[in-house]
Amino acid sequence: MLETSLEKALTTVVTTFHKYSGREGSKLTLSRKELKELIEKDLCLGEEIKETSMLRHGSHSCGGCEYSVFPTTLCVAYNDFFLADNQ
């Protein structure tokens, strides 16, 4: 059975998390440094997103649950951008 586009996207989100997690501690969390590296290497969103509030002021790590909010928030932002662009 072939994977759907959504299943491929979810697999990519999870494998990208694990590509960076655990380098500085738990394999189940991303440190600030790991998250920053993920953003810089796997997202081409420009300088404005590279210094998120979590990287500046947040906790020292984020787990899978917190990380799952990140791509969801990006999806909403992209959707809003494209909706505004079409009007």
Sequence and secondary structure as in RCSB ss.txt:
>XXXX:A:sequence
MLETSLEKALTTVVTTFHKYSGREGSKLTLSRKELKELIEKDLCLGEEIKETSMLRHGSHSCGGCEYSVFPTTLC
VAYNDFFLADNQ
>XXXX:A:secstr
    HHHHHHHHHHHHHHHHTTSSS TTEEEHHHHHHHHHHH    HHHHS HHHHHS SEEEHHHHHHHHHHHH
HHHHHHHHHHH 
